[in-house]
Amino acid sequence: MGTYAPRTADATVLHGVVRDHLDDFLAAAAARTDGTGLPAFIEREFRAFLRCGLLVHGFLRVRCEGCAFERLVPFSCKARAVCPSCGGRRVAERAANLVEEVFPTVPVRQWVLTVPHRLRYRLAFDHALCRAVLGVFVRAVLGDYRRRARRQGLHDGQGARDGDPTLREWAPIKCSLS
């Protein structure tokens, strides 16, 4: 069994690209949008990513009571969009929670709603519209399930149960809304 080796966040290619070009990127975005630039949360995510996993930006000292071994654990950004480490951890934690706590031990179906590219950008920044579109989609799917159950003689409360845990995934593996 191998030994734990802490990641070197600032040595990755992504970290280097963001570190070296973030200010130019933000300036170019502002120039293309008549000074508006990107939404503030996007810049915050990028800036948090540059501090993520670096001891110089804060850490926690953990100590084993049994053997007195100590380790410094750097703070993480907990961002979803830019940081592959924090994003991956979130995905793993959410998946584990769904499997262990949410989904019953029955077959589960997955439905995927795909929307045109132009609408994806609008949905990414307009949360009310995103909730409305998702609500229509969920009502359509669950309505279809209920109709099928009634045709088989099942009615609400007689074994026909539905649920709608929804996950919005904008950018699987890559940093784009595609």
Secondary structure by P-SEA (a helix, b strand, c coil): ccccccccccccaaaaaaaacaaaaaaaaaaaaccccccaaaaaaaaaaaaccccccbbbbbbcccccbbbbbbbbcccccccaaaaaaaaaaaaaaaacccccccbbbbbbbbbcaaaaaaaaccaaaaaaaaaaaaaaaaaaaaaaaaaacccccccbbbbbbbbbbccccccccc
